[in-house]
């Protein structure tokens, strides 16, 4: 068995619990320290998950015991924390997005290359059985040549349930940079590189009232588009539409299958890319009914599988799957929708994209290498 990779967690907010709970299932991960701007949050996570050390971010980054920094800060802090970790010679796995500007994204990749460390980035939901099964079907030609797609993520925003929803409506947030990573990463994994896109964007609701605790009644002034529509053309020839919105009520699409891929020989219904194990349905050209396709990969994974995959890769030397390069390609596309909306012209992605290796089937739960 490979020696565990020692992980230091920065950012002990809501999402950290999901990571820490799932990390327990991977012997390759050893959480050795945690840090947060609010020390009480770090102390609470340390007690809940038996993390031996609570410290400041600066102390964690300088700790020689920490090999990999898990960056779960808010989007505006992703690049600064990641760059500081790289400067200390640490591998980094970050929550999405990689950064909120292309400039910072490029700095991260360049710094990691110069220091000889790895960068990984969420989402890792594409490593779940749902998207991996859908990808296998596309690759095997189950729907023929992909022709079109639709992708919808539509709702009314997070201020009714999230305890700190303000950052969702600041630059670096909004439905595209918040939820777009799940959808764009899934589409890239399913269909490959993008050649051209267009977008329209608007701030539909300029002010929002928080109705969740503890900030009930506070006003959010929206500073980034909360409704974005786009079209995408892929190098494989498929073209389609994506909508991400925090500004609509009662969307009527099937939320179990928010992505649909249409091919010359049939249609594939793809599960929620913000989940790991949703159902996959296929309907061939002559089929009268939809067929649910059994998952071809291990089920039960959650957030932290991408970190574990990266840790196994660090020990074995193979490429990891949720790379910084993939995350930068996703960032470039998401910002491309906003650029296109502003200029009224199509955007051609500048970042190269290569699909990562598919997951290996039939491995025991918690083991990602043969």
C-alpha positions, -999 to +999 in steps of 0.1 A: +000+000+000+013+035-009+023+058+019-005+083+026-003+118+013-003+143+042-030+169+035-035+204+051-070+219+047-075+256+043-111+268+046-134+250+070-168+262+057-198+243+046-182+222+018-153+211+040-176+186+059-184+167+026-147+165+018-136+153+052-164+128+055-155+112+021-117+115+027-121+089+055-127+063+028-094+067+011-063+053+029-041+074+006-053+106+023-041+117+058-056+150+070-029+164+093-039+201+098-067+226+091-069+264+091-097+290+087-099+328+091-124+320+118-104+298+142-136+285+159-147+269+126-113+251+123-115+239+158-150+225+152-139+206+121-108+193+139-129+180+167-155+165+144-130+147+121-101+141+145-077+164+127-046+167+150-036+203+144-054+236+141-033+265+129-032+297+108-030+295+071+005+308+072+016+282+097-001+254+076+016+265+044+050+266+061+046+232+077+070+207+062+046+178+072+020+191+048+025+177+012-008+187-003-030+218+004-067+213+000-079+248-008-116+252+001-117+290+005-142+313-012-136+318-050-119+352-046-093+335-024-086+305-045-057+320-065-040+338-036-040+307-014-031+283-042-001+306-053+011+309-017+010+271-013+029+265-045+055+291-034+060+268-003+065+238-026+031+222-019+008+203-043-026+220-043-061+207-049-086+236-050-124+240-050-138+254-082-132+277-100-094+275-103-093+313-102-117+342-112-095+356-139-075+341-167-044+360-156-045+343-122-052+309-137-021+313-160+000+323-130-011+292-111-001+268-139+032+286-146+041+287-109+033+250-104+054+240-135+083+261-122+082+245-087+075+210-100+043+205-081+008+194-091-024+214-092-058+198-091-092+214-091-128+205-086-153+194-098-145+158-093-182+148-099-171+138-134-152+109-118-185+095-104-203+065-119-230+087-136-208+108-158-183+080-163-210+057-176-224+083-199-189+090-213-184+053-219-216+051-239-206+082-260-171+067-266-186+034-276-209+050-302-241+041-284-258+072-299-237+074-330-220+107-338-230+134-313-250+161-330-265+184-303-268+189-266-288+209-241-276+217-206-297+236-180-290+248-144-319+271-135-331+282-101-336+313-079-302+315-061-288+306-027-299+334-004-328+313+010-306+286+024-269+293+024-255+309+057-231+332+038-246+337+003-230+371-006-200+356-026-224+340-050-233+374-064-198+390-065-173+387-094-161+351-094-196+339-085-229+340-104-245+309-118-218+304-145-187+305-123-205+288-094-223+260-112-209+262-147-178+242-137-199+211-132-216+215-165-187+226-186-164+200-171-189+173-178-195+184-214-158+185-221-154+150-207-183+138-228-176+156-261-140+169-260-126+203-268-146+234-277-140+254-309-164+283-305-190+297-282-214+327-278-231+341-248-257+366-235-258+376-198-277+399-176-282+410-140-319+401-137-323+408-100-300+436-089-308+434-052-316+403-031-328+398+004-312+370+025-338+348+041-314+323+057-298+324+091-278+341+105-280+370+081-317+371+076-329+404+062-296+417+049-294+430+013-271+417-014-263+440-042-256+417-072-224+426-090-221+398-116-246+384-141-272+361-125-286+348-158-264+335-187-273+317-219-248+303-243-242+282-274-212+259-278-197+243-308-174+213-302-145+200-323-164+167-327-192+186-346-218+187-318-234+221-311-260+231-285-273+254-258-265+259-221-284+281-196-273+289-161-295+310-140-301+322-104-331+343-116-360+320-125-388+303-107-402+268-114-379+256-142-396+228-161-367+206-173-361+173-157-335+180-129-325+143-128-312+147-163-302+183-168-279+174-198-290+156-229-267+145-257-284+139-291-267+117-317-272+103-351-284+069-337-301+079-304-302+102-274-285+100-240-299+115-208-270+125-185-274+128-147-269+159-126-232+168-130-232+182-094-238+146-082-218+114-085-241+085-091-272+097-109-291+075-134-282+073-170-308+067-197-304+058-233-330+057-262-319+044-296-334+056-328-359+028-330-365+023-292-400+030-280-389+036-244-360+049-224-336+023-210-318+029-177-282+018-182-265+001-152-235+020-139-202+006-152-181+021-124-178+021-086-207+040-069-208+057-036-181+083-041-184+119-031-163+150-028-126+141-021-124+115-048-105+140-070-081+147-041-076+110-036-070+104-073-044+132-072-028+116-041-025+082-058-010+099-088+016+117-067+027+084-053+026+064-086+037+091-110+008+088-133-013+118-144-042+128-122-076+134-137-089+167-123-060+188-134-053+225-132-051+225-170-086+211-173-098+237-147-082+265-166-098+254-199-132+254-180-124+289-166-116+302-201-149+289-215-169+303-186-153+337-189-158+334-227-195+335-222-192+368-203-168+382-229-191+372-257-221+388-239-201+420-235-187+422-271-215+407-290-191+384-308-182+347-307-153+336-285-128+310-295-113+293-264-076+300-260-068+272-236-060+237-250-080+208-237-073+171-235-098+147-220-084+129-189-082+091-187-115+074-178-119+059-144-110+022-140-140-001-135-143-029-110-118-015-084-126-019-047-142+012-032-116+036-019-089+023-043-083+043-075-051+025-087-048-011-098 
